[in-house]
């Protein structure tokens, strides 16, 4: 495998496991002290050594057989003095180990290389994908998990500490579905805080916990928040009864993904250079034709529609809502060249997105942007229409409505997501993060329910909702949205239903901000 030729820690994807996370993972996986263990990418022993130590706490004379493999010979040699004779240390590419000729194990513990798909050679990508078919541009850790589970004995379990992409990417979803078919229980546990990786890596992590090999399929993929006590928890800490009104609204809704295509916003590769405020534009004397109005933060989504004038006003207030999109570089010493010169040659070589573009300085505006969906939220998500020519960065999701989606349906979608029903559903669909934020990856945003107003939304109602939003009166805007979308479905009882929904929303939103486990599950089909 070409991976053997990679020598640096970064290229090897080595994000060695912090002790705090390692101890909690081991306490889930090691249960008797007599298990046989495999760590396929042992690194500095961040999982193996705590596993051996924990086994000794369970038994004075633990009977642990362990296999530890790593592609880095110096690491393997360094571990020999730290482990006993019962540990078989192997210097090898893990994919060269044959599960048919290796004694099966009870437990697999792994923090596999986070090497991304583009860092693998074409030959390696082709070989791995042929061996373990998986959808999307999978990183090396996906193939590690698929290969590793073949070393388990029936009933065995494995714990993988992997990048957060496991929870939202196409290849992560495909991996989970494949594991779900083979294991009795499968859980994806979000780490509430970004680990303090050895090596200071800037990467969030999640845990894949699979138990009961060959006893699948699992009834569901349990998603939860890891509490560092070795117990996998689901997100429901309190059950809320779904009222008849809620079920009626849910039945009448359809996912946003049915009426629109969602994609990540534009990626510059260096926001500090490509994004400008009005003062920057003046200093570098950038022609307006070389700029694109850009929504770069959720707070820029103020009304029902985000217009160019809105972003221009924000730029004058110091917000970076212009993106540098040059038609050409111009002459030496031009403002465009001077601004781009802030990115030195080394940075250009080392920045993935700059290397992916040709020419590197041209940020391509792909597709039609009809609306934006906020990615990270304090209160709840917003869907807002945008004026033609307005785009967003990847801090928001770009929304392109399907040709069959009418103007009426677009407005109805905006208003229904703002409604109490929409905001409550968001609490069950999105995922809570540190500081009480609610985050939506693309696959979650696509699930957001939208309601269609049969007679359209009255212009006066739109203007009033827009006014409340722009003045920061979010709760008042939400209640006006209720008055627009709820009566046509719930009839005369809509106000009673709205109050019940609002009480639940306040409860679950407060729990999220306190960092508690998820209180409300949307239960999408």
Secondary structure, 3 states (H helix, E strand, C coil): CHHHHCCCHHHHCCCECCHHHHHHHHHHHCCCCCCEEEECCCCCCCCHHHHHHHHHHHCCCCCCEEEEEECCHHHHHHHCCCCCCCEEEEECCHHHCCCCCCCCEEEEEECCCCCCHHHCCHHHHHHHHHHCCCCCCCCHHHHHHHHHHHHEEEEEEEEEEEEHHHHCCHHHHHHHHHHHHHEEEEEEEEECCCCCCECCCCCCEEEEEEEEECCCCCCCEEEEEECCCCCCCCCCCCCCCCCHHHHHHHHHCEEHHHHEEEEECECCCCHHHHEECHHHHHHHCCCHHHEEEEECCHHHCCCCEECHHHHHHHHHCCCCCEEECCCCCCCCCCHHHHHHCCCCHHHHHHCHHHHHCCCCCCCCCCCCCCEEEECEECCCCCEEEECCCCEEECCEEEEEECCCCCHHHHHHHHHHHHCHHHHHHHHHHCEEEHHHEEECCHHHHCCCEECCCCCCCCHHHHHHHHHHHHCCCHHHHHHHHHHHHCHHHHHHHHHHHHHHHHHHHHHHHHHHHCCCCCCCCCCCC
